[in-house]
Amino acid sequence: MTENTDRSGGVTTGPRRTEPGTKATASAPSWWQSPWVTALAVIVVFNLVYAFPRYLTGDQHQARIPLDPGFPAHYAVLVAHVVFGNISLVTVFLQVLPWIRRHYPAVHRMSGRVYIYAGVLPGGLLALVLLPYSTAPFGQMGLAMMGLLWLVTTALGFRAALQRRYVDHRRWMVYSFAMALGTTWGRVMSELMQAYPGLGIDVMALVEVANWTGWVINLLAAHWWLERTAPRAAQLVR
């Protein structure tokens, strides 16, 4: 299914038709062939495989960050944060799939509520709880900014949806999704450093860069994409 614009300027759905005497043009690729859908699927699977399984074992020694002995609930809070964070990643994927938005709006709305109430709110708040107990001397400010922006953009997007301001809802939720994926770049950088220890990269410098670079790159990419697709999005929500 592709979206076409009729002569009155409205948006219609259905296969593109050609006028007699004209050559048929190649149809747009299906949503599942879109590069950004594939990239997002890879990111979600990467996060699930990278961080999730080790926290389901209950073994504190498998935690990827040092635990503070003065905070007995540190590991439990960390596990909860990871679980809620992965829920947000899975529901983000459901939220951005065009096929679900067009044909199953009820699923879109339900997954959006799960994203907010079982992903962003508990995951973001627990991230802020964990920050004071982080033993890393660098990177805390970057993570704090990402967590706050994640909560704020989600709240603004949800309010816009309740007010039926769907263009604003789309914009704020794309920013929220960018924040949800903010730690991905840091994990990729960490994996590269471990795979190539001979690069001689300072660990503390890497942590500082990763905790800022991930969400800043995502935020800039989201803004660029929103500006690029703004005219078409305004037509679709009319």
C-alpha positions as CSV (number, residue, x, y, z in Angstrom):
1,M,0.0,0.0,0.0
2,T,1.3,3.4,-0.9
3,E,0.0,6.9,-0.2
4,N,-1.0,9.1,-3.1
5,T,-2.3,12.7,-3.3
6,D,-5.5,13.2,-5.3
7,R,-6.3,16.2,-7.4
8,S,-7.9,18.1,-4.6
9,G,-4.8,17.8,-2.5
10,G,-6.1,15.1,-0.2
11,V,-4.2,11.9,0.7
12,T,-5.6,8.6,-0.4
13,T,-4.4,5.1,0.2
14,G,-4.1,2.3,-2.3
15,P,-2.0,1.2,-5.2
16,R,-0.8,4.0,-7.5
17,R,-2.7,4.1,-10.8
18,T,-1.3,5.5,-14.0
19,E,-3.1,7.4,-16.7
20,P,-3.6,5.8,-20.1
21,G,-0.6,6.4,-22.3
22,T,1.8,6.9,-19.5
23,K,4.5,4.6,-18.3
24,A,4.1,2.9,-14.9
25,T,6.6,4.1,-12.4
26,A,8.2,1.9,-9.8
27,S,6.1,1.8,-6.6
28,A,7.5,2.9,-3.3
29,P,9.1,0.1,-1.2
30,S,7.0,-1.5,1.5
31,W,7.4,-0.3,5.0
32,W,9.4,-3.4,6.0
33,Q,11.9,-2.6,3.2
34,S,12.6,0.8,4.6
35,P,16.2,1.3,5.8
36,W,15.2,3.1,8.9
37,V,12.8,0.3,10.0
38,T,15.6,-2.2,9.5
39,A,18.0,-0.1,11.4
40,L,15.6,0.4,14.3
41,A,14.9,-3.4,14.4
42,V,18.7,-4.1,14.6
43,I,19.1,-1.5,17.4
44,V,16.2,-3.1,19.4
45,V,17.5,-6.6,19.0
46,F,21.1,-5.4,19.8
47,N,19.9,-3.9,23.1
48,L,17.9,-7.0,24.0
49,V,20.8,-9.3,23.3
50,Y,23.4,-7.0,24.8
51,A,22.0,-6.0,28.2
52,F,18.8,-7.9,28.9
53,P,19.8,-11.6,29.4
54,R,22.5,-11.0,32.0
55,Y,20.1,-9.1,34.3
56,L,17.6,-12.0,34.3
57,T,20.0,-14.3,36.0
58,G,19.8,-12.6,39.4
59,D,23.6,-12.8,39.5
60,Q,24.9,-9.4,40.7
61,H,28.4,-10.2,39.4
62,Q,27.0,-10.0,35.8
63,A,26.0,-6.3,36.2
64,R,27.7,-4.1,33.7
65,I,28.3,-1.3,36.2
66,P,29.9,-1.5,39.7
67,L,27.4,-1.8,42.5
68,D,27.5,0.5,45.6
69,P,27.7,-1.6,48.8
70,G,26.2,1.3,50.7
71,F,23.0,1.0,48.6
72,P,21.5,-2.4,49.2
73,A,18.8,-2.0,46.6
74,H,21.2,-0.9,43.9
75,Y,21.0,-4.2,42.0
76,A,17.2,-4.5,42.2
77,V,16.8,-0.9,41.0
78,L,19.2,-1.5,38.2
79,V,17.4,-4.7,37.1
80,A,14.1,-2.8,37.1
81,H,15.6,0.0,35.1
82,V,16.9,-2.4,32.5
83,V,13.5,-4.2,32.3
84,F,11.5,-1.0,31.8
85,G,14.1,0.3,29.4
86,N,13.8,-2.7,27.2
87,I,10.0,-2.5,27.3
88,S,10.3,1.1,26.0
89,L,12.6,-0.1,23.1
90,V,10.2,-2.8,22.0
91,T,7.1,-0.5,22.2
92,V,9.1,2.2,20.4
93,F,9.5,-0.2,17.5
94,L,5.7,-0.9,17.5
95,Q,5.0,2.8,17.7
96,V,6.9,3.8,14.6
97,L,5.8,1.1,12.3
98,P,3.6,2.8,9.6
99,W,1.6,-0.4,8.9
100,I,0.4,-0.6,12.5
101,R,-0.4,3.1,12.7
102,R,-2.5,2.9,9.5
103,H,-4.3,-0.4,9.9
104,Y,-4.4,-1.0,13.7
105,P,-4.7,2.4,15.4
106,A,-5.9,0.7,18.6
107,V,-2.6,-1.2,18.8
108,H,-0.7,2.0,18.2
109,R,-2.5,3.7,21.1
110,M,-2.1,0.7,23.4
111,S,1.6,0.3,22.7
112,G,2.0,4.1,23.2
113,R,0.5,3.8,26.7
114,V,2.7,0.9,27.5
115,Y,5.7,2.9,26.2
116,I,4.8,5.7,28.6
117,Y,3.6,4.0,31.7
118,A,5.7,0.8,31.6
119,G,8.8,2.2,29.9
120,V,9.5,5.9,30.0
121,L,8.1,6.9,33.4
122,P,9.6,4.1,35.5
123,G,12.7,3.7,33.4
124,G,13.5,7.4,33.3
125,L,12.8,8.0,37.0
126,L,14.9,4.9,38.0
127,A,17.7,6.2,35.8
128,L,17.8,9.4,37.8
129,V,17.7,7.4,41.1
130,L,20.7,5.4,40.0
131,L,22.8,8.4,38.9
132,P,24.0,9.5,42.5
133,Y,25.3,5.9,43.1
134,S,27.3,5.7,39.9
135,T,31.0,5.1,40.5
136,A,32.0,6.6,37.1
137,P,33.7,9.9,37.7
138,F,32.5,11.2,34.3
139,G,29.4,11.1,32.2
140,Q,26.8,11.6,34.9
141,M,25.8,15.0,33.6
142,G,25.2,13.6,30.1
143,L,23.0,10.8,31.4
144,A,21.1,13.2,33.6
145,M,20.3,15.4,30.7
146,M,19.2,12.5,28.6
147,G,16.9,11.2,31.3
148,L,15.3,14.5,31.9
149,L,14.8,15.2,28.2
150,W,13.3,11.7,27.8
151,L,10.7,12.4,30.5
152,V,9.9,16.0,29.2
153,T,9.6,15.1,25.5
154,T,7.3,12.2,26.3
155,A,5.1,14.2,28.6
156,L,4.7,17.0,25.9
157,G,4.0,14.3,23.3
158,F,1.3,12.7,25.4
159,R,-0.3,16.0,26.2
160,A,-0.4,16.9,22.5
161,A,-2.1,13.6,21.7
162,L,-4.8,14.2,24.4
163,Q,-5.4,17.7,22.9
164,R,-5.5,16.2,19.3
165,R,-2.6,18.2,18.2
166,Y,-1.2,15.3,16.2
167,V,1.5,17.2,14.3
168,D,3.0,18.3,17.7
169,H,2.4,14.9,19.1
170,R,4.4,13.3,16.3
171,R,7.3,15.8,16.7
172,W,7.6,15.4,20.5
173,M,7.3,11.6,20.4
174,V,10.0,11.4,17.7
175,Y,12.3,13.3,20.1
176,S,11.2,11.0,22.9
177,F,12.1,7.9,20.7
178,A,15.5,9.5,20.0
179,M,16.1,9.8,23.8
180,A,15.0,6.2,24.3
181,L,17.7,5.0,22.0
182,G,20.3,7.4,23.4
183,T,22.4,4.8,25.1
184,T,22.9,2.7,22.0
185,W,25.8,4.6,20.6
186,G,27.7,4.3,24.0
187,R,27.2,0.5,23.9
188,V,28.4,0.3,20.4
189,M,31.5,2.3,21.3
190,S,32.1,0.2,24.4
191,E,31.9,-3.0,22.3
192,L,34.3,-1.6,19.7
193,M,36.8,-0.7,22.5
194,Q,36.6,-4.2,23.9
195,A,37.0,-5.8,20.5
196,Y,40.0,-3.6,19.7
197,P,41.9,-3.0,22.9
198,G,45.0,-1.9,21.0
199,L,43.3,1.4,20.0
200,G,44.6,3.0,23.2
201,I,41.4,4.9,24.0
202,D,41.2,6.3,27.5
203,V,38.2,4.6,29.3
204,M,37.1,7.7,31.2
205,A,37.2,9.8,28.1
206,L,35.2,7.2,26.2
207,V,32.5,7.1,29.0
208,E,32.2,10.9,28.9
209,V,31.9,11.1,25.1
210,A,29.5,8.1,24.9
211,N,27.1,9.5,27.5
212,W,26.8,12.7,25.5
213,T,27.3,11.7,21.9
214,G,24.5,9.0,21.8
215,W,21.5,11.2,22.6
216,V,22.9,14.3,21.0
217,I,23.4,12.5,17.7
218,N,20.0,11.0,17.9
219,L,18.4,14.3,18.7
220,L,20.0,16.0,15.7
221,A,19.0,13.1,13.5
222,A,15.4,13.3,14.7
223,H,15.2,17.0,14.1
224,W,16.6,16.6,10.6
225,W,14.2,13.9,9.8
226,L,11.2,15.9,11.2
227,E,12.1,18.9,9.1
228,R,12.5,16.8,6.0
229,T,9.2,15.0,6.4
230,A,7.2,17.9,7.8
231,P,5.1,18.8,4.7
232,R,4.0,15.2,4.1
233,A,3.3,14.6,7.8
234,A,1.0,17.7,7.9
235,Q,-1.0,16.2,5.1
236,L,-1.4,12.8,6.7
237,V,-2.8,14.1,10.0
238,R,-5.5,16.4,8.3
